Amino acid sequence: MSNQPQININVSEYREILHQAISQINTARTLIAKQVNSTANSVYWNLGKLLFEKQLEEGYGSGVVKQLSIDLKNEFPDMGLSPRNLWNMKRFYERYYQVDTKLLQGVAVLPWGHNLLLLDKVQSLSAVAFYANEVATKGWSRDLLLNAIKMDSYSSADNQLKTNNFGNTLPEISAEYANEVFKSSYNLGFLGITEPVKELELENRLITKIRAFVLELGKGFSFIGNQYRLEYNNKEYFVDMLFFHRGLQSLVAIELKIGSFKAEYVGKMNLYLSLLDKLEKGENENPSIGIILCADKDHLDVEIALQDINKPIGVAEYQLLLPKEELQALVLNEINATEGDNEQE
């Protein structure tokens, strides 16, 4: 006879209950962890403040701190009160005692190891605020934080924010997702372009290699058409390339420009998005998104051009050269193919 309890509801209802229970437990664990971190950091903060106010410095104050460490460890053996850590607590206090409350609250809930990384590796307070928020919202481990710092994720995110207005024109969740979906730069080296071309030629080459272009855009994109015709008030408009993104549930209009970014491109895209929302957007779909793909962009020019625009628009660069590794692979393949032909002859 089975010891499995009988469940008097259907499987989907039970799974929903289980999912909610797990979610509540995980939320509680996160809150408990934050409270523990906050309490520990409060102790470290006060110890750092004490050393700061007593004007103890590494060098002439090292003997005092070393003896303090010995005596404190006798009283509290499990608190990691080594001389080095005591000096770190002083650094922690010195760095943050004059900052705004929001930043202080951000670092207060981080594990001590994460805070030490920020002390050692990150100089800018705005970067500290960014990484602290990422750790708190995404649950980054110390290793993930270190990797993000090495990759300079703060600068990448800062540049991304300056080249789109998603945060001002989309709901918060959609804006975060859109920032993850769209890149600030796309590599179109697969087109094999080695000399200047017109915008129409660039578009035609993308169409002939649409599969490669969709792969470069990322997951979730479906191609609808190029030179997509919109008619309104007896006038015709043509969108260079139109896609649909399944995750965002949005139409995505892409305009191709062979030169540097110009502010007037934004007004034209804003019009296209208004027409798409009016004429093409489904009832349950999210607002259409526009991407202006150009050869070069200046972040300040983009920022001011997007400042008062009410439609979600991003500006991205494209590169026409393949990465070095791919170029080398192509050359080797060509050499091997040539050698094979010679052997057959």
C-alpha positions in Angstrom: 0.0 0.0 0.0 1.4 3.4 -1.0 2.4 6.0 1.6 1.7 8.7 -0.9 -1.0 11.1 0.4 -4.1 11.5 -1.6 -4.5 14.9 -3.2 -8.1 16.0 -3.8 -7.2 18.8 -6.3 -6.0 18.6 -9.9 -2.3 18.5 -10.7 -2.1 22.1 -12.1 -3.7 23.5 -8.9 -1.3 21.6 -6.7 1.7 22.7 -8.7 0.5 26.3 -8.3 0.3 25.9 -4.6 3.8 24.3 -4.5 5.2 27.1 -6.7 3.8 29.7 -4.4 5.1 27.9 -1.3 8.6 27.6 -2.7 8.5 31.3 -3.8 7.5 32.4 -0.3 10.3 30.4 1.3 12.9 31.7 -1.1 11.7 35.3 -0.5 11.9 34.7 3.3 15.4 33.3 2.9 16.5 36.3 0.9 15.1 38.7 3.5 16.8 36.7 6.4 20.1 36.8 4.5 19.8 40.5 4.0 19.0 41.0 7.7 22.0 38.9 8.7 24.3 40.9 6.3 22.9 44.2 7.5 23.4 43.3 11.1 27.0 42.1 10.5 27.8 45.2 8.4 26.4 47.4 11.1 28.9 45.9 13.5 31.8 46.3 11.0 30.7 49.8 10.3 30.8 50.8 14.0 34.2 49.1 14.5 35.5 51.0 11.4 34.1 54.2 12.8 35.8 53.6 16.1 39.2 53.1 14.4 38.6 56.2 12.2 37.7 58.4 15.2 40.7 57.3 17.2 42.8 58.3 14.1 44.5 54.9 13.9 46.4 54.4 10.7 48.3 51.4 9.3 51.9 51.9 10.4 52.0 53.6 13.8 48.6 52.2 14.7 49.3 48.6 13.7 50.4 47.5 17.2 47.2 48.8 18.7 45.0 47.1 16.1 47.0 43.9 16.4 46.4 43.8 20.1 42.8 44.8 19.7 42.4 41.9 17.3 43.8 39.4 19.8 41.5 40.6 22.6 38.4 40.7 20.5 39.0 37.2 19.1 39.2 35.9 22.6 35.8 37.4 23.3 34.3 36.7 19.8 36.3 33.9 18.1 33.9 33.4 15.2 33.6 36.9 13.9 36.7 37.1 11.7 38.2 40.0 13.7 41.8 39.7 12.3 44.0 42.8 12.0 43.5 42.9 8.3 39.7 42.7 8.6 39.7 45.5 11.2 41.6 47.7 8.8 39.0 46.7 6.1 36.2 47.9 8.4 38.0 51.2 8.7 38.2 51.5 4.9 34.5 50.5 4.7 33.6 53.4 7.0 35.9 55.9 5.4 34.5 55.2 2.0 30.8 55.4 2.8 30.3 57.7 5.8 29.7 60.8 3.6 27.7 59.2 0.8 23.9 59.4 0.3 21.6 57.2 2.2 20.4 55.2 -0.8 24.0 54.0 -1.6 24.7 53.2 2.0 21.5 51.1 2.3 22.6 49.3 -0.9 25.9 48.2 0.4 24.6 47.5 3.9 22.7 44.4 2.7 25.6 42.8 0.8 27.7 40.0 2.2 31.0 41.2 3.6 33.0 39.4 0.9 31.1 41.3 -1.8 31.8 44.6 0.0 35.5 43.8 0.1 35.5 43.2 -3.6 33.8 46.6 -4.2 36.4 48.2 -1.9 39.3 46.7 -3.7 38.1 46.7 -7.4 35.7 49.5 -7.9 36.6 53.2 -7.6 33.5 55.0 -8.8 30.6 55.4 -6.3 28.1 55.3 -9.2 29.6 51.9 -10.3 29.4 50.7 -6.7 25.7 51.6 -6.7 25.2 49.7 -9.9 27.0 46.5 -8.8 25.3 46.6 -5.4 21.9 46.8 -7.1 22.8 43.9 -9.4 23.8 41.7 -6.5 20.7 42.5 -4.5 18.2 42.0 -7.4 19.9 39.1 -9.2 21.5 37.2 -6.3 25.1 37.3 -7.7 27.6 35.2 -6.0 31.0 36.7 -5.2 32.5 35.0 -8.2 29.8 36.4 -10.5 30.4 39.9 -9.1 34.1 39.6 -9.7 33.5 38.5 -13.3 31.1 41.4 -13.9 33.7 43.9 -12.5 36.4 42.4 -14.8 34.0 42.7 -17.8 33.3 46.3 -16.8 29.5 45.6 -16.8 28.9 49.0 -15.3 30.3 50.8 -18.4 28.4 48.6 -20.8 25.1 49.1 -18.9 25.8 52.9 -18.7 26.4 53.1 -22.5 23.3 51.0 -23.2 21.1 53.3 -21.1 22.4 56.3 -23.1 21.6 54.8 -26.4 17.9 54.0 -25.8 15.0 55.4 -24.0 13.4 52.1 -22.9 13.4 53.1 -19.2 11.2 56.2 -20.0 8.8 54.6 -22.6 8.2 51.0 -21.5 6.9 49.4 -18.2 9.8 48.6 -15.9 9.8 44.8 -16.5 9.5 45.3 -20.3 12.3 47.9 -20.2 14.7 45.6 -18.4 13.9 42.8 -20.8 14.4 45.0 -23.8 17.8 46.1 -22.5 18.7 42.5 -22.3 17.4 41.7 -25.8 18.9 44.5 -27.8 22.7 45.1 -28.1 24.5 48.4 -28.5 26.5 46.9 -31.4 25.9 44.2 -34.1 28.5 42.5 -36.2 27.5 42.2 -39.9 30.8 40.8 -41.0 28.9 37.8 -42.5 27.8 40.1 -45.4 31.3 40.2 -46.8 31.1 43.9 -47.6 34.6 45.3 -48.4 33.7 48.6 -50.1 31.2 51.4 -49.5 27.6 50.5 -50.4 24.2 52.3 -50.4 21.6 51.7 -47.7 19.4 49.7 -50.1 22.4 47.4 -51.0 23.1 46.9 -47.3 19.4 46.0 -46.8 19.4 43.6 -49.8 22.4 41.8 -48.5 20.9 41.4 -45.1 17.7 39.9 -46.7 19.8 37.4 -48.7 21.4 36.3 -45.4 18.4 36.9 -43.2 19.1 33.7 -41.2 22.5 34.9 -40.2 21.1 38.3 -39.4 18.4 36.8 -37.1 21.1 34.8 -35.3 23.1 38.0 -34.8 20.0 39.7 -33.4 19.5 37.0 -30.8 16.8 34.5 -29.8 13.1 35.3 -30.2 13.1 37.3 -33.4 10.9 36.4 -36.4 11.3 38.2 -39.7 8.1 39.7 -41.1 9.4 41.6 -44.2 11.6 44.4 -45.7 10.4 47.7 -47.1 7.2 47.0 -45.1 4.5 49.2 -46.4 2.3 51.3 -44.1 -0.5 53.5 -45.6 -2.2 56.3 -43.6 -4.1 59.4 -44.7 -3.4 58.6 -48.4 0.4 58.5 -47.8 2.8 55.5 -48.0 5.6 54.8 -45.6 8.2 52.0 -45.8 10.0 50.4 -42.8 13.4 49.0 -43.8 13.0 45.7 -41.9 10.2 44.5 -39.6 10.4 41.7 -37.0 8.4 40.4 -34.2 9.9 39.4 -30.9 8.1 36.5 -29.1 9.4 37.3 -25.6 8.7 41.0 -25.7 5.5 40.5 -27.7 6.4 43.5 -29.7 6.8 44.5 -33.3 10.4 45.6 -33.9 11.2 48.1 -36.7 14.8 48.3 -37.8 16.1 51.3 -39.9 19.5 50.9 -41.6 21.8 53.9 -42.0 25.2 53.7 -43.8 26.7 56.7 -42.0 26.9 58.2 -38.5 23.8 58.7 -36.4 21.8 61.9 -37.0 19.1 63.3 -34.7 16.5 63.4 -37.5 16.5 59.6 -37.7 14.7 59.5 -34.4 11.8 61.6 -35.6 11.3 59.4 -38.6 11.4 56.2 -36.4 9.0 57.7 -33.9 6.5 58.2 -36.8 6.9 54.6 -38.0 6.3 53.3 -34.5 3.1 55.4 -34.1 1.8 54.0 -37.4 2.8 50.4 -36.5 0.9 50.8 -33.1 -2.1 52.2 -34.9 -2.3 49.9 -37.9 -0.4 46.7 -37.1 -0.1 46.1 -33.4 -2.3 43.3 -32.0 -4.7 43.9 -29.2 -2.7 42.0 -26.6 0.7 43.0 -27.9 3.1 45.5 -26.3 4.2 48.8 -27.9 6.3 48.5 -31.0 10.1 49.1 -30.6 12.4 50.8 -33.0 16.1 50.2 -33.6 18.2 52.6 -35.7 21.2 50.7 -36.9 24.0 53.0 -38.1 27.7 52.8 -38.7 28.6 55.0 -35.8 27.0 56.9 -32.9 27.9 59.4 -30.3 26.2 58.7 -26.9 25.6 62.3 -26.1 24.0 63.0 -29.5 21.7 59.9 -29.0 20.8 60.9 -25.5 19.7 64.4 -26.4 17.8 63.2 -29.5 15.8 60.6 -27.5 15.2 62.9 -24.5 11.6 63.9 -25.3 10.6 61.0 -27.5 7.6 59.0 -26.3 8.1 55.8 -28.3 10.7 53.1 -27.3 13.7 53.6 -29.6 17.3 52.3 -29.4 20.3 53.2 -31.5 23.0 50.6 -32.3 26.2 50.4 -34.3 27.1 47.8 -36.8 30.5 46.4 -37.8 31.2 45.1 -41.2 34.4 43.2 -40.4 34.4 39.7 -39.0 36.2 39.1 -35.7 39.9 38.2 -36.1 39.3 34.5 -35.1 36.6 34.1 -37.8 38.7 35.8 -40.4 41.6 33.4 -39.7 39.2 30.4 -39.9 37.9 31.6 -43.3 41.5 32.0 -44.6 42.5 28.5 -43.3 39.4 27.0 -44.9 40.2 28.7 -48.2 43.8 27.5 -48.1 42.7 23.9 -47.3 40.1 24.0 -50.1 42.8 25.2 -52.6 45.2 22.6 -51.5 42.6 19.9 -51.9 41.8 21.1 -55.4 45.6 21.0 -56.3 45.9 17.5 -55.0 43.0 16.3 -57.2 44.7 17.9 -60.2 
